[in-house]
């Protein structure tokens, strides 16, 4: 999670983005210190997360302690899938575990200080996806890994919803959906819990959770 210096009264603020990439549509939000805004982002795609240049191939950040889960595997909520997640020049072996999907409401999000435009919320219902990440490598990580948030909540007709990308300056106090970054010095087998806010059309019900992998790998699916 990057730290930025705010030009307003010399304050320091933290920019928390609950996504791998921030669309340009959120750039105009210009939150003030202590405020938070959100914009709708598209469902994660199967495009590769590789950011290293071809001349500098990514390397494993450590030796894996568990075998990878086969692409296309279907699991139940609470079961762990072991995946590779690439950030910059490093490849991390991470366990991902969707824990629960709970229905939220925009009044609660507004009460937590989150500003959402009407065009984003119209005809939609927020759902909170709580999930765990587990360091499945030997030794502690010396750097903070970007949360591999490539989940999408799929309704019972197999249509994926959208995801709110949250920019929180001064923090977002939402007990129902704690959005947190992986801590620095993440030790072997240490668990980390975080949350995403997903959007489904009114009247739709969540059916499953999908984790989109890199190009050439089928997604992993969890069902209730």
N, C-alpha and C positions, 0 to 999 in steps of 0.2 A: 504494500500500500504506500504510494508516494506521499511525501509531506511537502506542502507548498507554503510559501510565505504570502500571506494576504496583504494586498495593498491598502486595506482599510484599517486605519489606526494602528498599523504595524503588527496586527495580530497574526498568529500562526494558526493555520487550519489544516485539517486532514481531509483529503479527498478519497472517499470510499466508493468504489465502483463495483457493484455486484455483478460483474460480467468480465469476460476475457477481452472484449473490445468495446469501446464507447462510440456509438454512432454520432455523426455530425449533428443530428437533429437535437441533441441535448446541449450542444455548445452554447445555444442562445439563452439557456435558462438563467445563468449568472446568479447563483444562490448567494445570499449574504451569510456572514458568519452566524452560526447557530441555526441556519435553515437547511432544509433538505428538499430536493426536487426529484422527480422521477419521470422517465420517458419510456414509452413502449419500445422494446427491441424485438427483432425477429427471432423465431425459434432458432436454436443452434443448428448449424448445417454440418454436413459431413466433410467440409473442407479441412485441410490439414492445419494444425496449430503451429506448424514449423515456422520459426522466425529467423533461424540462423541462415546465413548465406551458404550457397552450395560449396564454397571453398572452405567453410568452417563448419563441418558437420557436428551435430549435437552429440554429446557424450553422456553416458549414464552418470547421474549424480552420486550413485553408490550401488553396491551389489544388492540385487533383489533378494528378499527373504521368502517370497511366495511366487508361485508360477502365475502367469497372466491368465485371465479368464478368456475363453474362446469367444471370438466375435459372434454375434447373433444369439448368445445365451439368454435365456429367460429365467429370471429368478423371482423370489417373493420379497416384499418389503422386509428390510432387516437383514437380508443376506448380502454378503460382500462380493463385489466384483473387483478384481485386481487389474488395473489398466496402466498404460504408460502415458504420461502427460509431459509434453515438451514445452519448456519455457526458456526462451533465449537459446543459449548454447548447451543447456542441460536437459536430460531426460529423467523424469522422476517416476518411480514405481509407486503407485498410490492405490490404496483400497478405497472404494466408494460405496457408501451404504445409504440408500434412501430410507429414512425412518418413518416418515408420515407425511401425508398431504391433508391440510386442514383448510376449511373454508374461512376466509377473512371478510372484511368489509372496508369500504373506502372511508367510512367515518372513523374507524380505528386508525387507519393510516394517517388521516388528517390530524387526529388527536396526538399522534406521535411526531407531528411536525412535518410530515411529508406533503409537498405540494404536487398535485397531479392535475394536469389539464383535462378539461371536460372531454375533449376529443379522444384522449387516451382511455378514459374510464367509461365512456358511453357504451352501454350494452354489454359491459364486461363485469365479471366477478373475480376478485383476487383470491388466489389460493396460496397458502404458505407451504413450501416444500422444505422440510427439515432433513438434513442429511449429515452423515459423518464421513470424514476423510481419515485414513490411517496411513502413517508412514511405513511402507513395506520395503524399506532399505536398511542395510546395516549402518549403524552410527547415526549421530545427530546431524541434521542439515545446518550448515553455517549461514545460509541465506534464506530469506523469506520467499516461498514459492507462491506464485499467483494461484489463487483458488481455481481448480479446474472445473468451473461451472459450465458444463456443456449439457445440462439436463433440460428436458422439456416435459411438461405435463400433457398427456394425451387424453382426450375425452373418450367416452365409451363408443363413439362412432369412429375412433381411430384418427381423429383430427388433432394435430398439435396446437396448443395455445401459444400465446406470446409470453414475454417475460419483461417485468419492469426492471430497468437499469437505474439504480439508485445512486445519486450523488449526495453524500451526507457530509456537510461541513459543520464540525462541532459534534458529530455523532448522531445516530438515529436511535432513539429509545423506543424499541418495539419488542416487548417481552415475548409476544407470540411468534416472532420471527427474527431472532438475533442474527444479524448479518455481520460476520466476523471474518478477518483475514487469517490465514495460517500464520502462527507465530514464528519468529526467528528462533533457531536452535531447536527445531522440531525433532525429537528423539525417535529412535527406532520403535515401532509399534505404538507410538503415541497417537491417540485419537483427537480429532478436532471436529467440533460441531458448528455448522453454519446453516444458513437458510436463504432461499430464493423466493421472490414473489412472482408468481405466474398469473396469467389472465386467461380465463375461459369465457366464452359467450354466456350470457344469461340463459338459464335452462339446461346448460350442458353439465355433465357430471364427470369428474376425473375417472379415467379408466386404468391408466398405467403411467409409469415414469420411464422415460427413454434417455439413455446417455449416448450422445453422438460421438463417434470416434473419428479418427483421421481417415483420409481418402483410402479406399480399398478395404476398410474394415466395417463390417456390419455393426449396427448399434446394439447395445445391451439393454434389455427391457426388464422392468420389475412390475409385478402385478400385486394387488392387495391380497 
